[in-house]
Amino acid sequence: GRNIAKTEVAGPGFINITLTDEYLFELLDTKIKESQKGKEIIVEFSDPNPFKELHVGHLYDSVVGDSIANLLATAGAAVHRVNFGGDVGLHVAKSMWSIVKELGGLHPEKLLRQLADGNLKDRASWLSARYVEGSKAYENDEEAQKRIIELNQKIYKIHEDNDHESPFAQIYWTCRQWSYDYFNDFYGRMGIEFEKYYPESITAPIGLKAVKEQQKKGIF
């Protein structure tokens, strides 16, 4: 019919049917455009972790996620683009161990001086190198592993106490912000706008509380 551009036999028992572009646009206008009207949909995608460099997987996730969000918005939904990232956890502690080692101690002023003129990419590459060094130390150095585990607890404590003043906290918040600035530059070049970041430091306590409450009921 007029809606089919071509049909092809694709091996025993299979036929490929290609629809015309005109028919696909007609479907978009008549069937799809109003299909999600009145719905409110959260699309969470990309999800890079701070203290690391972006890679091709983040590019893929960002393109696919934004495409899904665009399709849903075109279909009439109110779409919220959000982004999750692990700003706490062992990977952050590994990075922080190497950062402190590289600075020769808890010297936030040295951190700012060392990378004062660095662009976002330079800072992200430096942070990524710190993560690689910390990861290797965690696997190969027993003393470093113990210290990284201690730092992991210390990072959670920073959030618990809302500490922005101690030297360790200043280094942490500065490096986390460098990561987010780097992410925002990446998304800006792609034309992707996120409504909100959901860092793990905010979501983990909520999840932990929910699990503990359900444990009392015997669900978990």
C-alpha positions as CSV (number, residue, x, y, z in Angstrom):
1,G,0.0,0.0,0.0
2,R,0.9,3.7,0.0
3,N,2.4,3.4,3.5
4,I,5.0,0.8,2.5
5,A,8.2,1.8,0.8
6,K,9.5,-1.7,0.2
7,T,9.4,-5.3,1.3
8,E,12.3,-7.7,1.4
9,V,12.7,-11.4,2.2
10,A,15.3,-11.6,4.9
11,G,16.0,-15.3,5.2
12,P,13.6,-18.2,5.8
13,G,10.5,-17.0,7.7
14,F,11.4,-13.3,7.9
15,I,10.2,-10.3,5.8
16,N,11.5,-6.8,6.3
17,I,8.9,-4.1,5.7
18,T,10.1,-0.5,5.3
19,L,7.5,2.2,6.0
20,T,7.6,5.4,4.0
21,D,8.9,8.6,5.6
22,E,5.5,10.3,4.8
23,Y,3.6,7.6,6.8
24,L,6.0,7.9,9.7
25,F,5.5,11.7,9.9
26,E,1.7,11.1,9.6
27,L,1.9,8.7,12.6
28,L,3.8,11.3,14.5
29,D,1.2,13.9,13.9
30,T,-1.9,11.7,14.4
31,K,-1.0,9.0,16.8
32,I,2.2,9.8,18.7
33,K,2.0,13.5,19.4
34,E,-0.8,13.3,21.9
35,S,0.0,9.8,23.3
36,Q,1.8,11.1,26.4
37,K,-0.3,14.2,26.9
38,G,-1.0,14.9,30.6
39,K,1.8,12.6,31.8
40,E,4.8,13.8,33.9
41,I,7.9,11.8,33.2
42,I,11.3,11.8,34.8
43,V,14.2,10.8,32.4
44,E,17.4,10.1,34.3
45,F,20.4,9.6,32.2
46,S,24.2,10.2,31.6
47,D,25.0,9.8,35.3
48,P,28.8,10.4,35.4
49,N,30.7,10.2,38.7
50,P,32.6,13.2,39.9
51,F,36.3,12.9,40.4
52,K,36.6,11.0,37.1
53,E,36.9,11.9,33.4
54,L,34.0,11.4,31.0
55,H,34.3,8.6,28.4
56,V,32.5,7.5,25.3
57,G,29.9,5.6,27.4
58,H,28.8,8.9,28.9
59,L,28.5,10.4,25.4
60,Y,26.3,7.4,24.3
61,D,24.1,7.6,27.4
62,S,23.7,11.3,27.0
63,V,22.7,11.2,23.3
64,V,20.3,8.3,23.9
65,G,18.8,9.7,27.1
66,D,18.2,13.2,25.5
67,S,16.7,11.6,22.4
68,I,14.2,9.6,24.6
69,A,13.4,12.8,26.5
70,N,12.8,14.7,23.3
71,L,10.5,12.0,21.9
72,L,8.4,11.9,25.1
73,A,8.2,15.7,25.1
74,T,7.2,15.7,21.4
75,A,4.5,13.1,22.4
76,G,3.0,15.6,24.8
77,A,4.6,14.7,28.2
78,A,6.0,17.1,30.7
79,V,9.6,15.8,30.9
80,H,12.1,16.3,33.7
81,R,15.7,15.6,32.7
82,V,17.7,14.6,35.8
83,N,21.2,13.3,36.4
84,F,22.6,11.0,39.1
85,G,26.2,10.8,40.2
86,G,28.2,9.1,42.9
87,D,29.9,11.9,44.9
88,V,30.5,9.6,47.8
89,G,31.8,6.1,47.9
90,L,35.1,4.2,47.6
91,H,35.9,5.6,44.1
92,V,35.9,9.1,45.7
93,A,38.0,8.0,48.6
94,K,40.6,6.6,46.2
95,S,40.8,9.9,44.4
96,M,41.0,11.9,47.6
97,W,43.8,9.7,48.9
98,S,45.8,10.5,45.8
99,I,44.9,14.2,45.7
100,V,46.1,14.6,49.3
101,K,49.3,12.7,48.5
102,E,49.9,14.8,45.4
103,L,49.4,18.0,47.4
104,G,51.8,16.8,50.1
105,G,49.1,16.9,52.8
106,L,45.9,18.8,53.5
107,H,46.7,22.0,51.6
108,P,43.6,23.4,49.8
109,E,45.5,26.6,49.0
110,K,48.1,24.5,47.1
111,L,45.3,22.8,45.1
112,L,43.9,26.1,43.9
113,R,47.4,27.5,43.2
114,Q,48.5,24.3,41.3
115,L,45.5,24.3,38.9
116,A,44.6,28.0,39.0
117,D,45.2,28.4,35.3
118,G,44.0,25.0,34.2
119,N,41.0,24.7,32.0
120,L,38.1,22.3,32.8
121,K,39.7,19.5,30.7
122,D,43.1,19.9,32.5
123,R,41.4,19.7,35.9
124,A,39.3,16.7,34.8
125,S,42.4,14.9,33.5
126,W,44.3,15.6,36.7
127,L,41.4,14.3,38.8
128,S,41.2,11.2,36.6
129,A,44.9,10.5,37.1
130,R,44.4,10.8,40.8
131,Y,41.6,8.2,40.6
132,V,43.8,5.8,38.7
133,E,46.7,6.2,41.1
134,G,44.3,5.7,44.1
135,S,42.8,2.6,42.6
136,K,46.2,1.0,42.0
137,A,47.3,1.8,45.5
138,Y,44.1,0.3,46.9
139,E,44.8,-2.9,45.2
140,N,48.6,-3.1,45.8
141,D,49.4,-1.2,49.0
142,E,47.9,-2.5,52.3
143,E,48.6,0.7,54.2
144,A,47.1,2.8,51.4
145,Q,44.0,0.6,51.4
146,K,43.5,1.1,55.1
147,R,43.8,4.9,54.7
148,I,41.4,4.9,51.7
149,I,38.8,3.1,53.8
150,E,39.3,5.7,56.6
151,L,38.9,8.5,54.1
152,N,35.7,6.9,52.7
153,Q,34.1,7.3,56.2
154,K,35.5,10.8,56.5
155,I,33.8,11.8,53.2
156,Y,30.4,10.6,54.5
157,K,31.1,12.6,57.7
158,I,31.7,15.8,55.7
159,H,28.2,15.5,54.3
160,E,26.7,14.5,57.7
161,D,28.3,17.5,59.4
162,N,27.8,19.8,56.4
163,D,31.5,20.6,56.7
164,H,32.8,23.1,54.2
165,E,35.6,24.6,56.4
166,S,38.1,21.8,57.3
167,P,41.0,21.6,54.9
168,F,40.0,18.1,53.8
169,A,36.4,19.3,53.1
170,Q,37.7,22.3,51.2
171,I,39.7,20.0,48.9
172,Y,36.7,17.7,48.5
173,W,34.2,20.4,47.6
174,T,36.6,22.2,45.3
175,C,37.3,19.0,43.3
176,R,33.6,18.0,43.2
177,Q,32.7,21.5,41.8
178,W,35.5,21.2,39.2
179,S,33.8,17.9,38.1
180,Y,30.4,19.5,37.8
181,D,31.7,22.5,35.9
182,Y,33.4,20.0,33.5
183,F,30.2,18.1,33.1
184,N,28.1,21.2,32.5
185,D,30.5,22.3,29.8
186,F,30.2,18.9,28.1
187,Y,26.4,19.0,28.2
188,G,26.4,22.7,27.0
189,R,28.3,21.7,23.9
190,M,25.7,19.0,23.2
191,G,22.8,21.3,23.9
192,I,21.5,19.2,26.8
193,E,20.0,20.9,29.8
194,F,19.4,19.0,33.1
195,E,16.8,20.2,35.5
196,K,18.6,18.7,38.5
197,Y,21.6,16.7,39.7
198,Y,20.8,14.0,42.3
199,P,24.2,13.3,44.0
200,E,24.5,10.0,45.9
201,S,25.3,12.0,49.1
202,I,21.7,13.1,49.1
203,T,19.9,10.0,47.8
204,A,21.9,7.4,49.8
205,P,20.6,8.4,53.3
206,I,17.0,8.4,52.0
207,G,17.5,4.9,50.5
208,L,19.2,3.6,53.7
209,K,16.3,5.0,55.8
210,A,13.7,3.3,53.6
211,V,15.5,-0.1,53.7
212,K,15.9,0.1,57.5
213,E,12.2,0.9,58.0
214,Q,11.2,-2.0,55.8
215,Q,13.6,-4.3,57.6
216,K,11.5,-3.8,60.7
217,K,8.5,-5.1,58.8
218,G,10.4,-8.1,57.6
219,I,10.3,-7.1,53.9
220,F,14.1,-6.9,53.5
